[in-house]
Amino acid sequence: MIHTKHSQARKQQRGIKSEDIKLVLDWGVYKRAGKKHTKVFLTKARYTKLMEALKKTKSNLFQRLDKLKKLVLIISEIDNVIVTVYK
């Protein structure tokens, strides 16, 4: 998924990796945020399922899971780009 300059800057400032964003996009819940945006985040249930899945694969991403707990993505529905990311 494409990032705006703003989301790239926020991603870098907050130490968010591309792998983190991919996991939230794949495992997260999509909720409407205003008229033209979608908010993507992990619920407790999805976080638990992701944790179990990563334990089984023994992925090094398992160590980063705590950082994903509060990660939120805002996506523009108009052009399908990530507008911003925050924790």
Secondary structure as a PSIPRED ss2 file (coil, helix, strand):
# PSIPRED VFORMAT (PSIPRED V4.0)

   1 M C   1.000  0.000  0.000
   2 I E   0.000  0.000  1.000
   3 H E   0.000  0.000  1.000
   4 T C   1.000  0.000  0.000
   5 K H   0.000  1.000  0.000
   6 H H   0.000  1.000  0.000
   7 S H   0.000  1.000  0.000
   8 Q H   0.000  1.000  0.000
   9 A H   0.000  1.000  0.000
  10 R H   0.000  1.000  0.000
  11 K H   0.000  1.000  0.000
  12 Q H   0.000  1.000  0.000
  13 Q H   0.000  1.000  0.000
  14 R C   1.000  0.000  0.000
  15 G C   1.000  0.000  0.000
  16 I C   1.000  0.000  0.000
  17 K C   1.000  0.000  0.000
  18 S H   0.000  1.000  0.000
  19 E H   0.000  1.000  0.000
  20 D H   0.000  1.000  0.000
  21 I H   0.000  1.000  0.000
  22 K H   0.000  1.000  0.000
  23 L H   0.000  1.000  0.000
  24 V H   0.000  1.000  0.000
  25 L H   0.000  1.000  0.000
  26 D H   0.000  1.000  0.000
  27 W H   0.000  1.000  0.000
  28 G C   1.000  0.000  0.000
  29 V E   0.000  0.000  1.000
  30 Y E   0.000  0.000  1.000
  31 K E   0.000  0.000  1.000
  32 R E   0.000  0.000  1.000
  33 A C   1.000  0.000  0.000
  34 G C   1.000  0.000  0.000
  35 K C   1.000  0.000  0.000
  36 K C   1.000  0.000  0.000
  37 H E   0.000  0.000  1.000
  38 T E   0.000  0.000  1.000
  39 K E   0.000  0.000  1.000
  40 V E   0.000  0.000  1.000
  41 F E   0.000  0.000  1.000
  42 L C   1.000  0.000  0.000
  43 T C   1.000  0.000  0.000
  44 K H   0.000  1.000  0.000
  45 A H   0.000  1.000  0.000
  46 R H   0.000  1.000  0.000
  47 Y H   0.000  1.000  0.000
  48 T H   0.000  1.000  0.000
  49 K H   0.000  1.000  0.000
  50 L H   0.000  1.000  0.000
  51 M H   0.000  1.000  0.000
  52 E H   0.000  1.000  0.000
  53 A H   0.000  1.000  0.000
  54 L H   0.000  1.000  0.000
  55 K H   0.000  1.000  0.000
  56 K H   0.000  1.000  0.000
  57 T H   0.000  1.000  0.000
  58 K C   1.000  0.000  0.000
  59 S C   1.000  0.000  0.000
  60 N H   0.000  1.000  0.000
  61 L H   0.000  1.000  0.000
  62 F H   0.000  1.000  0.000
  63 Q H   0.000  1.000  0.000
  64 R H   0.000  1.000  0.000
  65 L H   0.000  1.000  0.000
  66 D H   0.000  1.000  0.000
  67 K H   0.000  1.000  0.000
  68 L H   0.000  1.000  0.000
  69 K C   1.000  0.000  0.000
  70 K C   1.000  0.000  0.000
  71 L C   1.000  0.000  0.000
  72 V E   0.000  0.000  1.000
  73 L E   0.000  0.000  1.000
  74 I E   0.000  0.000  1.000
  75 I E   0.000  0.000  1.000
  76 S E   0.000  0.000  1.000
  77 E C   1.000  0.000  0.000
  78 I C   1.000  0.000  0.000
  79 D C   1.000  0.000  0.000
  80 N C   1.000  0.000  0.000
  81 V E   0.000  0.000  1.000
  82 I E   0.000  0.000  1.000
  83 V E   0.000  0.000  1.000
  84 T E   0.000  0.000  1.000
  85 V E   0.000  0.000  1.000
  86 Y E   0.000  0.000  1.000
  87 K C   1.000  0.000  0.000
